[in-house]
Amino acid sequence: MPLFNFTYLSFSRSTYLQHAIALNAVFQSRGINSDYVVGKLVDSNTGATISAKENSEKIKRFKRGELEVLINVEILTEGVDLPNVQTVFLTRPTTSTILMTQMIGRALRGQKAGGTDEAYIVSFIDNWEDKINWVNPEKLIIVDKTDFSDSKIDTMQTVARLISIEIIEEFARMMDDSVDTTVLEKLKFLERIPVGIYRFSILEPCEIKVPKSEADELIPRNYDVLLYSGTEEAYDNFVNDLEAVFQSVDIGNREILTKEELESLLQNVKEDYFPDHPFLLGYRDADVDNILRFYAQKQMEPQFIAFSERDKCNLAEVATHIHENLAVKQIKEYLDSLWNDDKSFWQVLFGYNHLYFKKQLDIELNKLQGYYPDLVITPPIVIPSTVPLESLSLFEIRERDPAKYRDIKDAVFARAKDKATGMIRCAISGFESQRRLDFQIDHLEPMSQGGLTTLENLQVLSRKAHTEKTRLENQKRSGLNSLSNSVV
């Protein structure tokens, strides 16, 4: 008897054909009703080609329950309805999200769609991490059904869910006692929550078997790049400088970069924009690669979606409140009220897993209670929402509202850019460059002297000019302090 009824095995071509034929013979020798379907095959006994009609008849027999096992070689992907499939054996590697979804999707219809109550996905591939592109099932549902141009609360909930999908693996690692995540735990909690996401799609060759007339057709694949407080500035400069970055290669009218061109661009970007990349939380070469490939195809910047409610997800503030104000009996009631608050993001951020939430809170409490002896604790600075934005530094504005922060930066750089030449000009030295990387935003009147963060009080300086201006201001401030002390 077979282990699972209505089983579906997926192979790819070439040597897998021989495997499929041999496996079918083994099944039949054990009394298991099985057969195989392939895109095109010549019968070794008769020399005749196995037709599409024969494949179709075998599929019908499988659906009727006459076959217990159906072995497939690159034919049962899109558009085939087999709701009675309960088990899929993955016997071929793929890095295609679409193909992976189609291969496992045969068994994931569920009862409401006429499928089974339970399904089994079995992989026979060793070292599968780089062979199979596993996709979070929740992400498959939400990535194509949201209008990210809307800033309403439901959109922020969706952004939080996308972020949760990406970082839930981090939470799981931190709960695994066999993995040392002390360095990660020591980071301020909010530093581990992304500021926002770049979301875009790239046209890529289809791995699925298609008719010859459609063989060159490209299909879109979605990508997300998470930006953290430690990488947001570098990514913002990189993305805004893409036109200048691409001046080092001549791709003509091509939309696809060669392997050599992509590697050259990647190395240049890492050197210029991410020199500390080994130590940056969330940095991945693949993310930079994907942005480069996107720009080569679209000649435009990827869409940035700010997580504008990020400041409401600071677990360190919760821990500080508990540590300073609550008795033991009050803690559970307080945490339950946070977790069950419909207006909060805690459940979404932690993938509706209360244990993840509690474990992360325990880490923050342990910091405050001195269980990380070499860690200097600085309580989170809580800036009341009533404080106007112009009274905050650019860094503080980014922490409160990443979208507004980007709007301010874009407006300041737009004012400093020559529309005819595309060159950005330093307000002091006159130095010009196309790259944002070469400049910094500066307050005309320093905030220490009452200056505000308004467009009228912001300017663009080259990095050299900014360093010199800061040096002179510090020197002047030091001189005034010395004079004041001597008078006293």
Secondary structure, DSSP 8 states (H G I E B T S, - for coil): --SSSSEEEEE-STHHHHHHHHHHHHHHHTT--EEEEESS-B-TTT--B--HHHHHHHHHHHHHTS-SEEEEES-SSTT---TT--EEEE-S-B--HHHHHHHHHTT---GGGT--S--EEEE--SSGGGTB----HHHHHHTTS--TT--SHHHHHHHHHHHHHHHHHHHHHHH-TTS--HHHHHS-GGGGS-SEEEEEEEEEE--S---GGGTT-EEEEEEEEEE-TTTHHHHHHHHHTHHHHGGGS--TT-SS--HHHHHHHHHHHHHHH-TTGGGSTT--HHHHHHHHHHHHHHSS--EEEE-TTGGGG-HHHHHHHHHHH--HHHHHHHHHHHHT-TT-SHHHHTTT-HHHHHHHHHHHHHHHTTSSTT----------TTS-GGGS-HHHHHHH-HHHHHHHHHHHHHHHB-TTT--EE-TTT--EES-GGGEEEEESS-GGGT---SGGGEEEEEHHHHHHHHHHHHHHHHHHHHHHHHH-
